[in-house]
Amino acid sequence: VGYAFLFPALGWSCLISETRETFYRDVTALLGRNAVILALACAVSVALLLVFTGYLTRPLAGMVAAMRRIIAERDLTARVPVEYPDETGKLAHTFNPTVAELEKAYNQIKDFAFKAVLARQREQEIRNIFQVYVPKEVIEKFFRNPESLLVGENRELAVLISDIRGFTAIAELMPPDRMVQTLNRYFSPMVDEILKRGGIVDKYMGDAIMAFFGSPVQRPDDALQAVECALDMQEAL
């Protein structure tokens, strides 16, 4: 690096020169120190930024973790702690009641589903019990509109009473257990004939069966069905 100038007093022309490294030594040192200071300042700023960002977004991270837990495990008991009285805290305060309402609705749905399953099981049990004595269409009508069967009405019914001729004399010759077995074998095909014709078993009276035709489902040939049922029962016996 050089610098030229005139010295009029002596009439000289002067030229001063110096190496570049020596001339710019202080500037280079200053730039180096500034670069180090800037790098340290940037590193500290980034570190502080990460720390404060993590500190400020920690409630959001907790909310995200709670949402992932709810989605993965279907655990609606997850809650987010309200840490700051700011917008983030308000968001967490809003999130918790929302999840609480969802949990309440979910529990209500589970309770309803459980009751629905119990109702279906109970309905099936009722069907299995009454199908032995009541025609299928009567059971279907009851489950479609159970209140309709509670309303009284006047009808003409065909009543069938069937018993075993000479049952008293037969019963005197049989032990009780044998008599029960015999009646069970007798009632089973008799009831099948009644149900096949659309009748309903009203009661058992010893060895007798009382059934009626025409209620709650009424047909134009209920009386004929009762007569034909009696003939079928006689043949089955």
C-alpha positions as CSV (number, residue, x, y, z in Angstrom):
1,V,0.0,0.0,0.0
2,G,1.6,3.4,-1.0
3,Y,0.9,7.1,-0.7
4,A,2.6,9.8,-2.7
5,F,2.8,13.6,-2.0
6,L,4.9,16.7,-2.7
7,F,7.0,18.5,-0.1
8,P,7.3,22.1,-1.5
9,A,9.8,23.4,1.1
10,L,12.5,21.2,-0.3
11,G,11.0,20.5,-3.6
12,W,10.7,16.8,-2.9
13,S,8.3,14.2,-4.2
14,C,7.7,11.7,-1.4
15,L,6.3,8.1,-1.6
16,I,5.5,6.2,1.5
17,S,4.8,2.4,1.1
18,E,3.9,-0.3,3.5
19,T,3.0,-4.0,3.2
20,R,-0.7,-4.7,3.0
21,E,-0.7,-7.0,6.1
22,T,1.0,-4.3,8.2
23,F,-1.2,-1.5,6.9
24,Y,-4.5,-3.3,7.5
25,R,-3.4,-5.1,10.7
26,D,-5.7,-3.1,13.1
27,V,-8.6,-3.2,10.7
28,T,-8.2,-6.9,10.2
29,A,-8.0,-7.5,14.0
30,L,-11.1,-5.3,14.5
31,L,-13.0,-7.2,11.9
32,G,-12.0,-10.5,13.4
33,R,-13.1,-9.4,16.9
34,N,-16.4,-8.1,15.4
35,A,-16.9,-11.4,13.6
36,V,-16.3,-13.4,16.8
37,I,-18.6,-11.2,18.7
38,L,-21.3,-11.4,16.0
39,A,-21.0,-15.2,15.9
40,L,-21.3,-15.5,19.7
41,A,-24.2,-13.1,19.7
42,C,-26.0,-15.1,17.0
43,A,-25.3,-18.4,18.9
44,V,-26.6,-17.0,22.1
45,S,-29.6,-15.5,20.3
46,V,-30.5,-18.8,18.7
47,A,-30.1,-20.6,22.0
48,L,-32.3,-18.1,23.8
49,L,-34.8,-18.2,21.0
50,L,-35.0,-22.0,21.2
51,V,-35.3,-21.9,25.0
52,F,-38.0,-19.3,25.0
53,T,-39.8,-20.8,22.0
54,G,-39.9,-24.1,23.7
55,Y,-41.0,-22.5,27.0
56,L,-43.8,-20.6,25.2
57,T,-45.0,-23.5,23.0
58,R,-44.8,-26.1,25.7
59,P,-48.6,-25.9,26.4
60,L,-49.2,-26.3,22.6
61,A,-46.9,-29.4,22.7
62,G,-48.9,-30.8,25.6
63,M,-52.1,-30.2,23.8
64,V,-50.8,-32.0,20.7
65,A,-49.7,-34.9,22.9
66,A,-53.1,-35.0,24.5
67,M,-54.8,-35.0,21.1
68,R,-52.5,-37.8,19.8
69,R,-53.3,-39.8,23.0
70,I,-57.0,-39.3,22.4
71,I,-56.7,-40.4,18.8
72,A,-54.4,-43.4,19.4
73,E,-55.8,-44.7,22.7
74,R,-59.3,-43.2,22.5
75,D,-58.7,-41.9,26.0
76,L,-60.9,-38.9,26.5
77,T,-59.7,-38.4,30.1
78,A,-56.6,-36.6,28.8
79,R,-56.4,-33.0,30.0
80,V,-54.0,-30.1,29.3
81,P,-52.7,-28.1,32.3
82,V,-53.4,-24.4,32.0
83,E,-49.9,-22.8,32.6
84,Y,-50.2,-19.2,31.4
85,P,-53.0,-16.6,31.7
86,D,-52.6,-15.6,28.0
87,E,-53.9,-16.8,24.7
88,T,-52.2,-20.1,25.0
89,G,-53.8,-20.6,28.4
90,K,-57.2,-19.7,27.1
91,L,-56.7,-22.2,24.3
92,A,-55.9,-24.9,26.9
93,H,-58.8,-23.8,29.0
94,T,-61.1,-24.2,26.0
95,F,-59.6,-27.5,25.0
96,N,-60.3,-29.2,28.4
97,P,-64.1,-28.4,28.5
98,T,-64.4,-29.6,24.9
99,V,-62.7,-32.9,25.7
100,A,-64.8,-33.2,28.8
101,E,-68.0,-32.8,26.7
102,L,-66.7,-35.3,24.2
103,E,-66.0,-37.7,27.0
104,K,-69.5,-37.2,28.4
105,A,-71.1,-37.8,24.9
106,Y,-68.8,-40.8,24.3
107,N,-69.9,-42.4,27.6
108,Q,-73.5,-41.7,26.8
109,I,-73.1,-43.4,23.4
110,K,-71.4,-46.4,25.1
111,D,-74.2,-46.6,27.6
112,F,-76.8,-46.4,24.9
113,A,-75.0,-49.1,22.9
114,F,-74.8,-51.3,25.9
115,K,-78.5,-50.9,26.7
116,A,-79.3,-51.6,23.0
117,V,-77.3,-54.8,23.1
118,L,-79.1,-55.8,26.4
119,A,-82.5,-54.9,24.8
120,R,-81.7,-57.0,21.7
121,Q,-80.7,-59.9,23.9
122,R,-83.8,-59.5,26.1
123,E,-85.9,-59.3,22.9
124,Q,-84.3,-62.5,21.6
125,E,-84.9,-64.3,24.9
126,I,-88.5,-63.2,24.8
127,R,-88.9,-64.4,21.3
128,N,-87.3,-67.8,22.1
129,I,-89.6,-68.2,25.1
130,F,-92.9,-67.2,23.5
131,Q,-92.3,-68.8,20.1
132,V,-93.0,-72.1,21.8
133,Y,-96.5,-70.9,22.6
134,V,-97.3,-67.9,20.3
135,P,-97.2,-67.7,16.5
136,K,-94.4,-65.8,15.0
137,E,-96.6,-63.1,13.5
138,V,-98.1,-62.3,16.9
139,I,-94.6,-61.8,18.3
140,E,-93.6,-59.6,15.4
141,K,-96.8,-57.5,15.9
142,F,-96.0,-57.1,19.6
143,F,-92.5,-55.9,19.0
144,R,-93.6,-53.5,16.3
145,N,-96.3,-51.9,18.4
146,P,-96.5,-53.3,22.0
147,E,-99.2,-50.7,23.0
148,S,-101.6,-52.1,20.5
149,L,-101.9,-55.3,22.4
150,L,-103.0,-53.5,25.6
151,V,-106.2,-52.1,24.0
152,G,-109.2,-54.2,24.5
153,E,-111.6,-55.1,21.7
154,N,-114.5,-57.4,21.0
155,R,-114.0,-60.4,18.7
156,E,-115.4,-63.7,17.9
157,L,-112.8,-66.4,18.7
158,A,-112.6,-70.1,18.0
159,V,-111.6,-71.9,21.2
160,L,-110.1,-75.4,21.1
161,I,-109.9,-77.6,24.2
162,S,-108.1,-80.9,23.8
163,D,-107.5,-83.5,26.5
164,I,-106.7,-87.2,26.8
165,R,-109.6,-89.6,27.1
166,G,-109.4,-91.6,30.3
167,F,-106.5,-89.7,31.7
168,T,-107.5,-90.2,35.3
169,A,-107.5,-94.0,34.9
170,I,-104.2,-93.9,33.1
171,A,-102.6,-91.6,35.7
172,E,-103.5,-94.0,38.5
173,L,-101.4,-96.7,36.8
174,M,-98.2,-94.6,36.3
175,P,-95.6,-93.3,38.7
176,P,-95.3,-89.4,38.8
177,D,-92.0,-89.2,36.9
178,R,-93.3,-91.4,34.1
179,M,-96.5,-89.4,33.9
180,V,-94.6,-86.1,33.6
181,Q,-92.5,-87.5,30.8
182,T,-95.6,-88.8,29.0
183,L,-97.3,-85.4,29.2
184,N,-94.3,-83.6,27.9
185,R,-94.1,-86.0,24.9
186,Y,-97.8,-85.4,24.4
187,F,-97.8,-81.6,24.7
188,S,-94.9,-81.0,22.3
189,P,-96.6,-82.3,19.1
190,M,-100.0,-80.9,20.2
191,V,-98.6,-77.4,20.6
192,D,-96.8,-77.7,17.3
193,E,-100.1,-78.4,15.5
194,I,-101.8,-75.4,17.2
195,L,-99.0,-73.0,16.3
196,K,-98.9,-74.3,12.8
197,R,-102.5,-73.4,12.3
198,G,-102.0,-69.9,13.8
199,G,-103.5,-70.6,17.2
200,I,-102.3,-69.5,20.6
201,V,-101.9,-71.8,23.6
202,D,-103.9,-70.2,26.5
203,K,-103.3,-72.6,29.3
204,Y,-102.6,-76.2,30.4
205,M,-105.2,-77.9,32.6
206,G,-103.8,-81.1,33.7
207,D,-103.8,-83.2,30.6
208,A,-105.9,-80.6,28.7
209,I,-104.7,-77.8,26.4
210,M,-106.8,-74.7,25.8
211,A,-106.0,-72.7,22.7
212,F,-107.8,-70.0,20.8
213,F,-107.8,-68.7,17.2
214,G,-108.5,-65.2,16.0
215,S,-106.5,-63.0,18.4
216,P,-104.5,-60.9,18.2
217,V,-104.2,-61.8,14.5
218,Q,-107.6,-62.4,13.0
219,R,-108.2,-64.5,9.9
220,P,-111.4,-65.2,8.1
221,D,-111.1,-69.0,8.6
222,D,-110.1,-69.1,12.3
223,A,-113.0,-71.5,13.1
224,L,-112.0,-73.8,10.2
225,Q,-108.4,-73.7,11.3
226,A,-109.5,-74.7,14.9
227,V,-111.4,-77.7,13.5
228,E,-108.6,-78.8,11.2
229,C,-106.1,-78.3,14.0
230,A,-108.2,-80.6,16.2
231,L,-108.2,-83.3,13.5
232,D,-104.5,-82.9,13.0
233,M,-103.9,-83.2,16.7
234,Q,-105.9,-86.4,16.8
235,E,-103.9,-87.9,13.9
236,A,-100.6,-86.8,15.6
237,L,-101.6,-88.5,18.8
